[in-house]
Structures are given as structure tokens and as C-alpha cells.
Amino acid sequence: MGSVCIEIIEGNPHLRSLLGWHLQQLEYRVHQAASIYQAREVFLSHQPTLVVLDADLPDGDGIEFCRWLHRQQQPLILMLSARNNEGDIVAGLKAGADDYLSKPFGMQEFLARVEALIRRKRTPTAPAYLDYGTLQIDLVQRRVRFQGEFIDLTPQEFSLLYVLAQAGGVPLSRSELLRRAWPDAIDNPRTIDTHVLSLRKKVELDPRQPNLIQTIRNVGYRFNMEILNINISQSQTTKLGRERFNNQRSTLSSSQV
């Protein structure tokens, strides 16, 4: 079991510590987080096999974070919640949770559910396609489509964009980007700056004022997921307006017949 990594995301420090202690007694490797911000960093750093997720976190919606987890490398997810009506359970399972445990619960039941999920684990299959709304990354063909157009990227640019996008908006240092996106060890972190500059010329509307790949001072770079969400909303609004226009035109045409 020592090779199995479990992340516990729980706002209650006593419960978080208690769950972690019992899992460690079973020789699981355990990492803990008290908030969504910490949870995202822990997940990206350790890539756990199983995530124990509290649905009621102090800094955000656990259900929405569950959806984000499910879009990553699809870890097993055990959701914990004080909400135990059927609608809440269904919402958690539809968001990507593999199991749902209502609070309060017994420790033996919790450990049994963890072990049952671990037994279900199969050899992980890498995702073939990542969809971020106006940005789609095809991991099989290694192609990127942005705002409806295919972007011609070098292999290294593709890897860099993929790592930035997969981080989900979390700032990554230059050394971390080198570790994740480069196939060979490189000692010069400024290599990142050169490739980011090149990438911005291909995916930014104005490379001189980049909005998608942002520079975080004294840290590195982050991928601006908020811009993609705005683009999705604008696209949906445009589509809705177009549908209304077509419906009105059809109604006018019918009335004129």
C-alpha cells in the first residue's frame, strides 16, 4: 500500500488529521489540504491515486472542484459531506465522485470504502483529449485548437502549453515548468521565457499584452482559466442571440405567407 498516494481535502482540522492518521496506519502515503487552493497544489505536485474530498470547503464549492479533479488524470474520488439527501448525493456522483459518504460516519466504514475504491483501481489510461472551452488539446495527435482554429506548435511549445493548462490557473515556477514540460534536464530556467514568448505569439490576441499566459512576478507563469470561461460565456451568448434571431426570422416569414 505504500505506493498508493491519498490526498485528504477536509476543512475540519481534527477530522482531517484523524483520517490521515488511520490511513497512514495502513501504510498509505497521505497528503493533506485544508482548502481548494492548497488542494490544487497538492494534487499537481503528488498526483494521488485517491482523493478524499469534503464537499463543503471554506474557500469554494467542493462539487465544482470535483469536476476539475475529474478532468485531470481522473483519480478515484471519495466525497464526504454533511448533506445526505438524494439530490446532493446524485450531484456529487455526477460531478465525478466514485463514492459518496455522508457525515457523520464510522472510521471502519470509511477505511472499508477507501480499500474498496483502491481495489477497483485499474492501470490508468492517459486522457486522449482535454477540453477547456475555447481551447482544446488533442494529446494523441498533439494538436491544439484555440477559438476554433488549429495552432501550429512545435513539440516543446505543445508540452509547455499542456503543462500550463493542466495546472488549472495555479502559478508554476520556471524550474517546475522545466521539470514537467522538458524531456531532458536543463539548467537554464530562462529557457522557459523564450518558449513562452514564442507561444504567446501564437495563442495571444496581443502578445505584447498577454492575457492567456500571465507572468507572475517572482514566481513564473500561470494559465488564465478565467479568460477561457469568459470566452465560453460570450460564445454561448452569441449562439443564443443567433438562435433567437433565426427564430424571429422564421416567425416573420411564416406570418408573411
Beta strands, then each sheet from edge to edge (+ up, - down):
strand 1: 5-9
strand 2: 29-33
strand 3: 50-54
strand 4: 56-57
strand 5: 60-61
strand 6: 76-81
strand 7: 99-102
strand 8: 129-131
strand 9: 135-138
strand 10: 143-146
strand 11: 149-151
strand 12: 172-173
strand 13: 213-216
strand 14: 220-223
sheet 1: 2+ 1+ 3+ 6+ 7+
sheet 2: 4+ 5-
sheet 3: 8+ 9- 10+ 11-
sheet 4: 12+ 14- 13+
end
